[in-house]
Amino acid sequence: MRASQKDFESALRQVKLWKKDPGNEVKLKLYALYKQATEGPCNLPKPGMMDLVNKAKWDAWSALGSLPKETARENYVDLVSSLSAASEPPSPAKPAADGEQAGGDLVVTSENHITTITFNRPAKKNAITTQMYRDIMLALQAASKDDSVLTVLTGNGDYYCSGNDLTNFTDIPPGGPEEKARTNAVLLREFVDYFIDFPKPLVAVVNGPAVGISVTILGLFDLVYASDRATFHTPFSPLGLSPEGCSSYTFPKMMGPSKAAEMLIFGRKLTAQEACAQGLVTEVFPDSTLQKEVWTRLRAYTKLPPNAVRTSREVMRSKGRERLHAVNAEECEALRQRWLSEECASAVLRFMSRKAKL
Ligand SMILES: CCCCCCCCCC/C=C\CC(=O)SCCNC(=O)CCNC(=O)[C@H](O)C(C)(C)COP(=O)(O)OP(=O)(O)OC[C@H]1O[C@@H](n2cnc3c(N)ncnc32)[C@H](O)[C@@H]1OP(=O)(O)O
């Protein structure tokens, strides 16, 4: 099968997520194939004998002779996929050595029939930018059609996600705050609709604290596995906001109205154990074993007959879907109005001037 540009880009992202160093020999092979695939045959002058690293790279690239770019691209994808299949579960993305984040703010990988969407903005506690909302929708769209059985959301770094990036509210378009609020409401509704309609089991691996919209949409997930370091916080009132992600419906249903009110109206932060007791979290794992235990379990789940899994999920979900869409629409309209409120504007300003933290 010929590798497309998309396969190639996905392989490049995958390499950046590898936890283990694959060793110099593999790195040289990957380097040479990458250069051949993107630039064609090596026509650089040979580095001097003492320039050991660049000479090794030059040798590896030159050894590919006139291999066509497309073949190099294919060989690169094949090599990455063979090495990934033999490797450990997908590891959280690592910051690059120079402090830049590898793979962009959102990293999507697919292996062992699991598509993993990783928030990868650890320096900002994985706060979700407008672009990330769009990329998550694209990733969900692709995952709904790929050969994966499960789709996982997780975070890179010490946080799972600090919720909506509060600077999303600051770029006001020519139509003024009303236009901004209207556009955001439409986009938010579309974003949440993706989760309501997603056809495969959705799993959250909550590796650390979760805030705001990253908590509320958990009510639309099938499984929520959490580190014992995770906390669950929806500080809507202090921000002049109201709940979203269908949480005004899913949370009371799941934990009862008064526990839901404590979280959604009064902003009580839950520990992972409390969230588990309230039904928001499926199971809590010691932080040190979370990755190993969860990924082993998820891989076992992918071996179940996929059509049976989908059918069971569909019969569990179909009855509530219409209701969820109605709730989503109502929540987005309430938020459209909240975004135009003085209470919300002052909360965002307080955060921007760093006087306010949760
Ligand atoms: C397609 C749809 C588009 C529509 C767009 C609108 C959609 C709206 C969706 C619904 C709206 C709201 C729902 C929510 O999610 S409300 C919750 C919002 N989140 C917060 O209020 C959290 C704010 N952050 C904090 O209180 C603290 O940062 C923290 C998370 C408690 C961590 O504290 P810390 O002391 O450990 O770390 P700190 O130094 O503060 O943070 C490190 C840097 O990260 C930046 N940062 C953290 N969180 C956010 C955030 N949510 N938005 C923007 N930036 C964030 C923080 O500013 C630091 O940056 P810097 O180092 O100073 O540059």
The ligand as a Gaussian input file, in Angstrom:
#p B3LYP/6-31G(d) Opt

LIG

0 1
 C      -14.553000      25.515000      18.946000
 C      -14.936000      26.187000      20.218000
 C      -14.250000      27.541000      20.371000
 C      -15.002000      28.317000      21.337000
 C      -14.135000      28.917000      22.371000
 C      -14.867000      29.134000      23.617000
 C      -15.308000      27.851000      24.208000
 C      -15.622000      28.057000      25.630000
 C      -15.783000      26.765000      26.301000
 C      -16.359000      26.857000      27.637000
 C      -15.848000      27.927000      28.501000
 C      -15.263000      27.738000      29.686000
 C      -15.105000      26.424000      30.322000
 C      -13.830000      26.334000      31.091000
 O      -12.997000      25.581000      30.734000
 S      -13.710000      27.325000      32.473000
 C      -12.112000      26.930000      33.132000
 C      -11.063000      27.801000      32.567000
 N       -9.792000      27.515000      33.214000
 C       -9.343000      28.180000      34.287000
 O       -9.983000      29.054000      34.824000
 C       -7.971000      27.806000      34.766000
 C       -7.069000      29.014000      34.845000
 N       -5.753000      28.601000      35.311000
 C       -5.399000      28.592000      36.627000
 O       -6.154000      28.914000      37.497000
 C       -4.023000      28.119000      36.943000
 O       -3.207000      28.380000      35.834000
 C       -3.960000      26.599000      37.273000
 C       -4.618000      25.760000      36.189000
 C       -4.632000      26.349000      38.621000
 C       -2.480000      26.157000      37.395000
 O       -1.823000      26.977000      38.345000
 P       -0.219000      26.866000      38.503000
 O        0.181000      27.864000      39.524000
 O        0.166000      25.463000      38.727000
 O        0.346000      27.257000      37.052000
 P        0.287000      28.677000      36.345000
 O        1.604000      29.360000      36.505000
 O       -0.921000      29.436000      36.716000
 O        0.082000      28.233000      34.822000
 C        1.171000      27.979000      33.946000
 C        0.905000      28.741000      32.672000
 O       -0.281000      28.239000      32.076000
 C       -1.207000      29.296000      31.827000
 N       -2.568000      28.796000      31.934000
 C       -3.023000      27.874000      32.789000
 N       -4.333000      27.666000      32.601000
 C       -4.706000      28.481000      31.596000
 C       -5.952000      28.731000      30.943000
 N       -7.074000      28.062000      31.257000
 N       -5.978000      29.635000      29.959000
 C       -4.864000      30.306000      29.585000
 N       -3.631000      30.111000      30.177000
 C       -3.561000      29.202000      31.152000
 C       -0.858000      30.308000      32.895000
 O       -1.314000      31.570000      32.506000
 C        0.658000      30.219000      32.912000
 O        1.141000      30.902000      31.776000
 P        2.443000      31.819000      31.884000
 O        3.541000      30.895000      32.306000
 O        2.132000      32.854000      32.930000
 O        2.616000      32.383000      30.514000

